[in-house]
């Protein structure tokens, strides 16, 4: 009799601990880890446009499901590029899904969306694969910080390096 109550107490305690950990994990958003930080010569808007164009034109199958949002903040000398996996975005159906070869896909150009810096967290509630921040530190240099999943971050960082190298006089 005591063995069965001991087993049920242990099971109940284990289940309670598991649920507590699971619920605490769901309630707090997970910050993406920082992958890269470096200064580059150039202008943040030029670099952001170049990186967005390169990412958007990448024809590899795993990149076709990604959509990129280039945001220029009007009240700071800063741009951000967000990569969104369309499989997790609201409003994606078979008729417009990039995974459907017959879909009508809305391709976006690299023209930045302009908003204030305070709108940043309000408008970007969707899950993103990475976020690349480009802040103009002076007239000649940009501080780049990339946070996100390692695989897509590596691709974006190589494209940023390529854009920065091409922009050098």
TAMO-V920648 format. One record per run of one state. SS is the DSSP state (H for helix, E for strand, C for the rest). FROM is the first residue (numbers start at 1). TO is the last residue. If there is no record, write none. Layout:
ss	from	to
SS	FROM	TO
SS	FROM	TO
//
This chain:
ss	from	to
C	1	1
H	2	27
C	28	33
E	34	41
C	42	43
H	44	57
C	58	60
H	61	64
C	65	65
E	66	73
C	74	77
E	78	85
H	86	88
C	89	112
E	113	115
C	116	116
H	117	123
C	124	129
E	130	136
C	137	140
E	141	148
C	149	149
H	150	167
C	168	169
//
